[in-house]
Amino acid sequence: MQLSCFRPMDLNMIRRNLETGTIRTTSEFQRDVLLMCHNIMMFYKRDSSYYSMAKEMMTESATIIENAMDSWKSAGTVSPAIPKMRSRKSQRHPASTN
């Protein structure tokens, strides 16, 4: 039996989506993190370390993001937009010419 993933997601894709501005809100970020974890849990067996790590990451990231969103709501603010990230290439310093 071959499993197929209809919406692949990994950390590199999440980073790329942050850098390009494809992910603009906290909810979109949470959606992609949870999708990545869900895909891992669907692919690997329950007794594998990958499954366990994905389940733990799903639970912890959901809790962290939801707590942040609750804090923003109780402070009377909306979920702030996620600023567009600079790519890692643009963060590198030019090589010295010594």
PyMOL commands that place a pseudoatom at each C-alpha (Angstrom):
pseudoatom trace, name=CA, resn=MET, resi=1, chain=A, elem=C, hetatm=0, pos=[0.000, 0.000, 0.000]
pseudoatom trace, name=CA, resn=GLN, resi=2, chain=A, elem=C, hetatm=0, pos=[1.417, 3.365, -0.984]
pseudoatom trace, name=CA, resn=LEU, resi=3, chain=A, elem=C, hetatm=0, pos=[0.405, 6.450, 0.929]
pseudoatom trace, name=CA, resn=SER, resi=4, chain=A, elem=C, hetatm=0, pos=[0.246, 9.764, -0.818]
pseudoatom trace, name=CA, resn=CYS, resi=5, chain=A, elem=C, hetatm=0, pos=[0.314, 13.151, 0.790]
pseudoatom trace, name=CA, resn=PHE, resi=6, chain=A, elem=C, hetatm=0, pos=[-2.136, 15.548, -0.834]
pseudoatom trace, name=CA, resn=ARG, resi=7, chain=A, elem=C, hetatm=0, pos=[-0.618, 18.633, 0.783]
pseudoatom trace, name=CA, resn=PRO, resi=8, chain=A, elem=C, hetatm=0, pos=[3.041, 18.116, 1.651]
pseudoatom trace, name=CA, resn=MET, resi=9, chain=A, elem=C, hetatm=0, pos=[4.537, 20.393, 4.285]
pseudoatom trace, name=CA, resn=ASP, resi=10, chain=A, elem=C, hetatm=0, pos=[7.912, 20.499, 6.018]
pseudoatom trace, name=CA, resn=LEU, resi=11, chain=A, elem=C, hetatm=0, pos=[9.942, 23.022, 8.003]
pseudoatom trace, name=CA, resn=ASN, resi=12, chain=A, elem=C, hetatm=0, pos=[11.800, 24.258, 4.915]
pseudoatom trace, name=CA, resn=MET, resi=13, chain=A, elem=C, hetatm=0, pos=[8.509, 24.942, 3.154]
pseudoatom trace, name=CA, resn=ILE, resi=14, chain=A, elem=C, hetatm=0, pos=[7.173, 26.772, 6.216]
pseudoatom trace, name=CA, resn=ARG, resi=15, chain=A, elem=C, hetatm=0, pos=[10.330, 28.911, 6.332]
pseudoatom trace, name=CA, resn=ARG, resi=16, chain=A, elem=C, hetatm=0, pos=[10.084, 29.619, 2.604]
pseudoatom trace, name=CA, resn=ASN, resi=17, chain=A, elem=C, hetatm=0, pos=[6.414, 30.598, 3.003]
pseudoatom trace, name=CA, resn=LEU, resi=18, chain=A, elem=C, hetatm=0, pos=[7.349, 32.965, 5.832]
pseudoatom trace, name=CA, resn=GLU, resi=19, chain=A, elem=C, hetatm=0, pos=[10.168, 34.490, 3.773]
pseudoatom trace, name=CA, resn=THR, resi=20, chain=A, elem=C, hetatm=0, pos=[7.954, 35.053, 0.733]
pseudoatom trace, name=CA, resn=GLY, resi=21, chain=A, elem=C, hetatm=0, pos=[4.989, 36.353, 2.714]
pseudoatom trace, name=CA, resn=THR, resi=22, chain=A, elem=C, hetatm=0, pos=[2.753, 33.421, 1.759]
pseudoatom trace, name=CA, resn=ILE, resi=23, chain=A, elem=C, hetatm=0, pos=[2.109, 32.909, 5.471]
pseudoatom trace, name=CA, resn=ARG, resi=24, chain=A, elem=C, hetatm=0, pos=[0.724, 36.220, 6.713]
pseudoatom trace, name=CA, resn=THR, resi=25, chain=A, elem=C, hetatm=0, pos=[-1.110, 35.391, 9.926]
pseudoatom trace, name=CA, resn=THR, resi=26, chain=A, elem=C, hetatm=0, pos=[-0.594, 33.370, 13.054]
pseudoatom trace, name=CA, resn=SER, resi=27, chain=A, elem=C, hetatm=0, pos=[-3.489, 31.136, 12.037]
pseudoatom trace, name=CA, resn=GLU, resi=28, chain=A, elem=C, hetatm=0, pos=[-1.833, 30.365, 8.709]
pseudoatom trace, name=CA, resn=PHE, resi=29, chain=A, elem=C, hetatm=0, pos=[1.417, 29.549, 10.506]
pseudoatom trace, name=CA, resn=GLN, resi=30, chain=A, elem=C, hetatm=0, pos=[-0.420, 27.280, 12.945]
pseudoatom trace, name=CA, resn=ARG, resi=31, chain=A, elem=C, hetatm=0, pos=[-2.256, 25.569, 10.072]
pseudoatom trace, name=CA, resn=ASP, resi=32, chain=A, elem=C, hetatm=0, pos=[1.009, 24.700, 8.320]
pseudoatom trace, name=CA, resn=VAL, resi=33, chain=A, elem=C, hetatm=0, pos=[2.775, 23.485, 11.473]
pseudoatom trace, name=CA, resn=LEU, resi=34, chain=A, elem=C, hetatm=0, pos=[-0.177, 21.256, 12.360]
pseudoatom trace, name=CA, resn=LEU, resi=35, chain=A, elem=C, hetatm=0, pos=[-0.419, 20.008, 8.764]
pseudoatom trace, name=CA, resn=MET, resi=36, chain=A, elem=C, hetatm=0, pos=[3.253, 19.037, 8.823]
pseudoatom trace, name=CA, resn=CYS, resi=37, chain=A, elem=C, hetatm=0, pos=[2.797, 17.131, 12.085]
pseudoatom trace, name=CA, resn=HIS, resi=38, chain=A, elem=C, hetatm=0, pos=[-0.382, 15.470, 10.840]
pseudoatom trace, name=CA, resn=ASN, resi=39, chain=A, elem=C, hetatm=0, pos=[1.342, 14.318, 7.647]
pseudoatom trace, name=CA, resn=ILE, resi=40, chain=A, elem=C, hetatm=0, pos=[4.160, 12.741, 9.667]
pseudoatom trace, name=CA, resn=MET, resi=41, chain=A, elem=C, hetatm=0, pos=[1.695, 10.980, 11.949]
pseudoatom trace, name=CA, resn=MET, resi=42, chain=A, elem=C, hetatm=0, pos=[-0.218, 9.621, 8.954]
pseudoatom trace, name=CA, resn=PHE, resi=43, chain=A, elem=C, hetatm=0, pos=[2.939, 8.313, 7.306]
pseudoatom trace, name=CA, resn=TYR, resi=44, chain=A, elem=C, hetatm=0, pos=[4.776, 6.699, 10.239]
pseudoatom trace, name=CA, resn=LYS, resi=45, chain=A, elem=C, hetatm=0, pos=[3.579, 3.949, 12.565]
pseudoatom trace, name=CA, resn=ARG, resi=46, chain=A, elem=C, hetatm=0, pos=[2.411, 4.867, 16.057]
pseudoatom trace, name=CA, resn=ASP, resi=47, chain=A, elem=C, hetatm=0, pos=[5.370, 3.122, 17.669]
pseudoatom trace, name=CA, resn=SER, resi=48, chain=A, elem=C, hetatm=0, pos=[7.987, 5.073, 15.687]
pseudoatom trace, name=CA, resn=SER, resi=49, chain=A, elem=C, hetatm=0, pos=[10.001, 7.923, 17.156]
pseudoatom trace, name=CA, resn=TYR, resi=50, chain=A, elem=C, hetatm=0, pos=[8.927, 10.150, 14.227]
pseudoatom trace, name=CA, resn=TYR, resi=51, chain=A, elem=C, hetatm=0, pos=[5.275, 9.684, 15.145]
pseudoatom trace, name=CA, resn=SER, resi=52, chain=A, elem=C, hetatm=0, pos=[5.972, 10.420, 18.814]
pseudoatom trace, name=CA, resn=MET, resi=53, chain=A, elem=C, hetatm=0, pos=[7.998, 13.549, 18.040]
pseudoatom trace, name=CA, resn=ALA, resi=54, chain=A, elem=C, hetatm=0, pos=[5.357, 14.834, 15.603]
pseudoatom trace, name=CA, resn=LYS, resi=55, chain=A, elem=C, hetatm=0, pos=[2.587, 14.255, 18.142]
pseudoatom trace, name=CA, resn=GLU, resi=56, chain=A, elem=C, hetatm=0, pos=[4.570, 16.070, 20.833]
pseudoatom trace, name=CA, resn=MET, resi=57, chain=A, elem=C, hetatm=0, pos=[5.390, 18.961, 18.489]
pseudoatom trace, name=CA, resn=MET, resi=58, chain=A, elem=C, hetatm=0, pos=[1.733, 19.201, 17.426]
pseudoatom trace, name=CA, resn=THR, resi=59, chain=A, elem=C, hetatm=0, pos=[0.543, 19.393, 21.024]
pseudoatom trace, name=CA, resn=GLU, resi=60, chain=A, elem=C, hetatm=0, pos=[3.211, 21.838, 22.195]
pseudoatom trace, name=CA, resn=SER, resi=61, chain=A, elem=C, hetatm=0, pos=[3.006, 24.160, 19.181]
pseudoatom trace, name=CA, resn=ALA, resi=62, chain=A, elem=C, hetatm=0, pos=[-0.800, 24.254, 19.330]
pseudoatom trace, name=CA, resn=THR, resi=63, chain=A, elem=C, hetatm=0, pos=[-0.651, 25.152, 23.024]
pseudoatom trace, name=CA, resn=ILE, resi=64, chain=A, elem=C, hetatm=0, pos=[1.980, 27.868, 22.524]
pseudoatom trace, name=CA, resn=ILE, resi=65, chain=A, elem=C, hetatm=0, pos=[0.201, 29.464, 19.563]
pseudoatom trace, name=CA, resn=GLU, resi=66, chain=A, elem=C, hetatm=0, pos=[-3.255, 29.286, 21.170]
pseudoatom trace, name=CA, resn=ASN, resi=67, chain=A, elem=C, hetatm=0, pos=[-1.928, 30.809, 24.412]
pseudoatom trace, name=CA, resn=ALA, resi=68, chain=A, elem=C, hetatm=0, pos=[-0.381, 33.658, 22.432]
pseudoatom trace, name=CA, resn=MET, resi=69, chain=A, elem=C, hetatm=0, pos=[-3.617, 34.233, 20.545]
pseudoatom trace, name=CA, resn=ASP, resi=70, chain=A, elem=C, hetatm=0, pos=[-5.595, 34.214, 23.827]
pseudoatom trace, name=CA, resn=SER, resi=71, chain=A, elem=C, hetatm=0, pos=[-3.168, 36.774, 25.284]
pseudoatom trace, name=CA, resn=TRP, resi=72, chain=A, elem=C, hetatm=0, pos=[-3.664, 39.038, 22.289]
pseudoatom trace, name=CA, resn=LYS, resi=73, chain=A, elem=C, hetatm=0, pos=[-7.440, 38.734, 22.590]
pseudoatom trace, name=CA, resn=SER, resi=74, chain=A, elem=C, hetatm=0, pos=[-7.446, 39.475, 26.337]
pseudoatom trace, name=CA, resn=ALA, resi=75, chain=A, elem=C, hetatm=0, pos=[-5.186, 42.485, 25.703]
pseudoatom trace, name=CA, resn=GLY, resi=76, chain=A, elem=C, hetatm=0, pos=[-7.718, 43.753, 23.188]
pseudoatom trace, name=CA, resn=THR, resi=77, chain=A, elem=C, hetatm=0, pos=[-5.482, 43.277, 20.188]
pseudoatom trace, name=CA, resn=VAL, resi=78, chain=A, elem=C, hetatm=0, pos=[-5.896, 41.052, 17.200]
pseudoatom trace, name=CA, resn=SER, resi=79, chain=A, elem=C, hetatm=0, pos=[-3.409, 38.428, 16.146]
pseudoatom trace, name=CA, resn=PRO, resi=80, chain=A, elem=C, hetatm=0, pos=[-0.550, 40.445, 14.687]
pseudoatom trace, name=CA, resn=ALA, resi=81, chain=A, elem=C, hetatm=0, pos=[0.452, 39.770, 11.130]
pseudoatom trace, name=CA, resn=ILE, resi=82, chain=A, elem=C, hetatm=0, pos=[3.650, 37.842, 10.788]
pseudoatom trace, name=CA, resn=PRO, resi=83, chain=A, elem=C, hetatm=0, pos=[6.327, 40.100, 9.302]
pseudoatom trace, name=CA, resn=LYS, resi=84, chain=A, elem=C, hetatm=0, pos=[7.928, 38.900, 6.119]
pseudoatom trace, name=CA, resn=MET, resi=85, chain=A, elem=C, hetatm=0, pos=[11.210, 37.219, 6.963]
pseudoatom trace, name=CA, resn=ARG, resi=86, chain=A, elem=C, hetatm=0, pos=[14.427, 37.904, 5.163]
pseudoatom trace, name=CA, resn=SER, resi=87, chain=A, elem=C, hetatm=0, pos=[15.892, 34.869, 3.531]
pseudoatom trace, name=CA, resn=ARG, resi=88, chain=A, elem=C, hetatm=0, pos=[18.943, 33.355, 5.135]
pseudoatom trace, name=CA, resn=LYS, resi=89, chain=A, elem=C, hetatm=0, pos=[20.972, 34.344, 2.080]
pseudoatom trace, name=CA, resn=SER, resi=90, chain=A, elem=C, hetatm=0, pos=[20.181, 38.023, 2.614]
pseudoatom trace, name=CA, resn=GLN, resi=91, chain=A, elem=C, hetatm=0, pos=[21.234, 37.725, 6.267]
pseudoatom trace, name=CA, resn=ARG, resi=92, chain=A, elem=C, hetatm=0, pos=[24.731, 36.551, 5.390]
pseudoatom trace, name=CA, resn=HIS, resi=93, chain=A, elem=C, hetatm=0, pos=[27.541, 39.033, 5.561]
pseudoatom trace, name=CA, resn=PRO, resi=94, chain=A, elem=C, hetatm=0, pos=[29.702, 39.570, 2.519]
pseudoatom trace, name=CA, resn=ALA, resi=95, chain=A, elem=C, hetatm=0, pos=[33.019, 37.763, 2.627]
pseudoatom trace, name=CA, resn=SER, resi=96, chain=A, elem=C, hetatm=0, pos=[35.970, 39.790, 3.809]
pseudoatom trace, name=CA, resn=THR, resi=97, chain=A, elem=C, hetatm=0, pos=[38.390, 40.876, 1.121]
pseudoatom trace, name=CA, resn=ASN, resi=98, chain=A, elem=C, hetatm=0, pos=[41.456, 40.928, 3.347]
for i in range(1, 98): cmd.bond("trace and resi %d" % i, "trace and resi %d" % (i + 1))
show_as sticks, trace
zoom trace
